[in-house]
Amino acid sequence: MNTRFTWFNATALAFGFSFLYLPILLLVIYSFNASKLVTVWAGFSTKWYGELLHNQAMLDAAWVTLRVAFLSATLSALLGTMAAYVLVRIGRFRGRSLFSGMIYSPLVMPDVIIGLSLLLLFIALGVPRGMMTVVLAHTTIGMCYAAVVVSSRLVSFDNSLEEAALDLGCSPLDAFFSVTLPIIAPSVVAGWLLAFTLSMDDLVIASFTTGPGATTLPIKIYSAIRLGVSPEINALSTILIAIVAVGVIAATLMQSRVTARGGDQG
Amino acid sequence: MNRFRRTLLIAVPYLWLLLFFLAPFIIVVKISLSDTAIAQPPYVPVFDPALGWAGLKDFLSALDLESYVWLTQDSLYINAFLESLKIALISTSLCLLVAFPLALGIARTSPKRRPVLLMMVILPFWTSFLIRVYAWIGILRSEGFLNQFLQWTGVISEPLAIINTPVAVYVGIVYSYLPFMVLPIYATLEKMDGSLLEAAIDLGCSRTSAFWRITLPLAAPGIIAGCFLVFIPAMGEFVIPDLLGGTGTLMMGKTLWSEFFSNRDWPVASAVAIVLLLFLVVPIVAFQRMLERQQEAAR
């Protein structure tokens, strides 16, 4: 759309982005506060980061969360890519609308419902709760997000490339791995990342489906927040925000370089 | 593709979702029809396949709607439902009010700047939801940044009570779900043909009425999608009302959580889940239809 950029647009952008970033900025600044009172500035200090490093329970929870996120994101990317392929490339089959319904509805389904229903399933099946049940739960949600991301890419790319490979004697499996997969790879990576962050982020579903010895970081942070604000949580938040920011910016730069290179060739 | 591979490709994700998404709901329905019991698991009846047909008959006859009747008798649940509806509707409208100008602003910058601005909208979404809600506790509480600032400027003399009220929940929901509203609206605005606006203005339309008669109707699909994406999860939200709304703010998600974890009343928790789900089925199906139509159109 090409219309004049007005002062109204500028104000909207300024207001919108300050609304988005001011809370995060305050959180980060006050993680370097020497005072234990989170909202009263008492000089610069990094002592809360030091205390965090000695908080063994927090570190254990972080390690559990990372493993859960890695496993569930990998399974999600795999299942999500299959599901996307089914949705986009395989036309009609019996039960297709149920299938697409099951892909789309977890995207908006409240967490409490998914968490409760999965826990009741695990209990009914007699599965002991722990890290694996959280991985299964997160994979179920993550694969739907991955499927949506990958299918939007599959829709936009030219089917004739795959058909050409088949005409030239490729087996369907070969055609998928040597033609389709390289083209949709960025979206599979994006789906993996989305599933990974969703898993890292989830409190509600993990609270329902976890068991003894598998406390994830959000569960730990949540119980700490319920006791009140503390600079240690600010420090932990800052570390997590920094990791995400670096990751997302790097991914965006990479993506734009790939697009630019693709543009040169095309 | 040969038949076997095709079937396998469909079957793996299909069976996964049947087992981990659909089957659990059937169990929730079943438990919502059971009664509480001091046992492990804490409800009766428990189906025992070893008892055969007679066992199944006994099992079915022991199921009843007691939990649902209970939900209608205690005003707590009805209030929680109405409160959820109110909070979700108000937050969705506020979210639209903040998101639309932002999406419009991004769509009107030069095409070169748009990806960066879009990334800046999405970036907070990648950081932990819990942390973003936590950040607002520090701002909204009585000795928080907002009250400090307002007292310093002299606008107020006594701190405002914002935290532990519905207002804090609105702020939390608008903040957390903003990208879900901005992105679909931006997607429709970006595709809009600017010459339509120019034509309207050439033909004597004022800028304001051109906005109401052209920009807004063309952005409608994005607005509707964004409202679905905010309203549906907001109805069942747990973290935001729990951390920002305090004990006074009841919402369905919170009720479900406390029935399950504090009261250990599984049948009532399941009944709450089913009622919430039945209420959300209409918007969820409508949303899914919309996504499918868009995908058909893109193909």
Interface residues (C-beta under 8 A of the other chain):
Chain A: M1 N2 T3 R4 F5 T6 F8 N9 A10 T11 A12 L13 F15 G16 F17 F19 L20 Y21 P23 I24 L26 L27 Y30 V38 T39 L79 G80 M82 A83 Y85 V86 I90 F93 G95 F99 S100 G101 M102 I103 Y104 S105 P106 V108 M109 P110 D111 V112 I113 I114 L116 S117 L118 L120 L121 I123 A124 L136 A137 T139 T140 M143 A147 S151 V155 S156 P172 L173 T197 M200 D201 L203 V204 S207 F208 P218 I221 Y222 I225 R226 V229 I233 S237 L240 I241 V244 A245 G247 V248 I249 T252 S256
Chain B: M1 N2 R5 R6 L9 I10 V12 P13 Y14 W16 L17 L18 L19 F20 F21 L22 A23 P24 F25 I27 V28 I31 P41 V98 A99 P101 L102 L104 G105 I106 A107 R108 T109 P115 L117 M119 M120 V121 I122 L123 P124 W126 T127 S128 F129 L130 I131 R132 Y134 A135 W136 I137 G138 I139 R141 E143 G144 F145 Q148 Y175 L178 V182 L189 E190 K191 M192 D193 G194 L197 E198 F228 L229 I232 P233 M235 G236 E237 F238 V239 L243 M252 G253 L256 W257 F260 F261 W266 A269 S270 A273 L276 L277 L280 P283 I284 V285 F287 Q288 L291 E292 Q295 A298 R299
